[in-house]
Amino acid sequence: MKRYVITISREFGSLGRPIAKALAEQLQIQYYDRDIVEYAAKVTNQPVSVVSEVEEKVNHFWHMKYPLGIGSSDLQDRIFQAQRRIMTDMASIQSCVVVGRCADFVFREYTNRFRVFVYAPFEAKLKNCIEELDLDEKTARRMIREVDAARDAYHRTYAGTPIQSPGNYDLMIDSSYLGVQGTAKTLASIVMQRFE
């Protein structure tokens, strides 16, 4: 099988991260998400806490309330470039699943790539936030708006397009149809057919 990279971009509450993790497990390949922050901290000679704070723009317990993109700075740009190098280096060594961080843009010209956007209807996202993340309804509604706005701002800043633009992806999938395991299984089947 060819070496390949799968990128997962997602709406907040769509369960894109657990889907990405389940997909990596089903394919028995590497999964990269928050560990990219640790690598970027080493490359930029910054403490992990600084990279994390700059990336998120706020000290938040889910580590993804405000990713890069709300405003810009030299340090943000250096962190993005470091993360970009880390992602491409990892993909050059082994097949992997990469979550967020404009990976769809980073790997847009990569030959063996499968770029996925995971979304869900608002009510499904709200239910996931309440049941899976233990948020109260008011906080969940606010988080869905704010996190999605921050992710879109990040994507516009570094990729130059809205995060939900269909041209950014090879597949856009509604996670509410099949749930985490079913969505991951469907994606794994496509990957196997594509890269076998």
N, C-alpha and C positions, 0 to 999 in steps of 0.2 A: 504494500500500500504506500502511496505517496505521503510525504510529510505535508501537513496542512495546518492552517490556523482558522479557528472559528471565533468570530467576534460577536459578543452579545451586548447590544444596547437595549435599554429598557425604560419603561415608565415606572415611577415609584408606585409600589403596591401591586405590580403585575407579577411579582415573584420571579423576575428575570434572573436574579442571583441564584436562588435555589435550583432553578431550571438549568442554569449554566453549570452548576456544581454536579447535578445529577447527570447531565450530558457528558461531562468529563469522566465521571465514574463509569458510565455505560460504555464509553469508547476506550476507557483505560488510557487516557492521556492526561497531560498536566492541566491544572486549573490555576489561573492567575487573576487575582483581584487586589485585595489590600496589600499583599506581599510586594506589589509593584512600588508601593509607597516606601517600604523598607529599603528596597534596592535604590530607589531614587534618592533617599536620604544619604546613602553611602556615596553615590556618584556626585551629589552636589555638596557633600561635606556639611550637611545640615542634620540636626537631630530629627528623629522620626516625628517628634511632636511638632516641630516647626513645619516640616513638609506637610504633615497631616492638617495642621491649622491653616496653612496657606491654601492647600487644596480644597478644604472644606469651608473656609471663610468663617467658621464658628466652631467653638469647642462643643461638639454635639455627640451624644452617646451612641448614635447609629453610624457615625463616621461617614455619612453621606448626605447630610442635610444640604450643604452648599458646596458642591464640587467646584473646581476651577471654573471661571467664566463670569463671575460677578465682579466686574472691574478687571483690570489687568495690571501686572507689575513685572519688573525685570525678574524677580524671583519666581513668580508664577510661570513666566516664559521659560526660564531655565529648568524648572521642575517638569514642565510639559516636554521639553526637548529631551531631558534625561529619561523620562518615562517612555517616550517614543523610541529612543535607542534601546532601552531595556526590552521593550516588547518585541522589536524586530530582531534583537539578538536571541531572545528566547525562541522565537518562531523559526530561526535559522538552524536551531539545534534539534528541536523536537516538535511534534504535533502538540497543539495546545488550544485551550479555550481561554479567551481574554475578555474580561468584563469591563465595560465602560471605557473611560479615558480616551474617547475619540478613536478607538481601535478600528472602527469601520473606515475612518478617513486614513489612518496610518497604514492600513493594509489594502487600500483601494486598488493599488496596481500589483499587488502580490498575486502570483499566478494561482496558487492553491489556497484560496480563501473562501470562506462561507460567512457572509455578514448577515446577522439576524437582528431584527428589532422585535422585542417582546412588548406587547401592549395588552390592555384589557379594558372593558367598559368601566366607567367611573364607579358604578355600584359594586362591581366585582373587586376593584381595587380598594374601595372603602371597606368592604367585608374582610379582605385579606389583611388590611392594616389593623383592623380591630381584633381579628381572630389570631393572626400570626405574629403581629408586632405588639399586641397588647396595648394599642392606643385607644383613647376614648374617641368618640365620633368627631367632636369638634377639632381635636388635635389632628386626627387622621385627615379630615377635609383640608385643613391648612397645610399639612405636610405634603399632600398630593400636589396641591397648587405650587407651593414654594420649591419643592425639590425638582419637580418637572420644569419649572421656570429656570432654575439654576442650571440644570443639565442642558437645557436648550441654549442658554446664554454661553455656557462652556463650549458647546458644539459650534455655535455661530462664531465664537471668538477664534477657535483653533482650526475648524474645518471649513468655515465660511458658509455653512448651510444650516437650516433648521434641523434639529435632531430627527424629526419625523419625516423628512423628505424621503419618498420611496426610492429615489435614485441612489441613496446611500447604502441600500441593502439588497441582498439577494433574496431575502424572504422576510416578510413581516407576519407575525403570528399572534393570534389572540389566545392568551394562556388560559382564559376562562373555559374554553371548550374542553380541553383534555387534562387540565391540572398540571402540576409540576412533573410527575413521572410520565404521564402520557405525552406531554409536550416534548420532554427530553427524549423519549423513545422515538417520536416522530422525527425530530431533528437528527437523531442518531441514524435512523434509517436513510434519510436523505444524504447524510455525510458518507455513509458506507457506499451508497450507489454512486455518488459523485467522485469519490477518491479511491475506490477499490481498484 
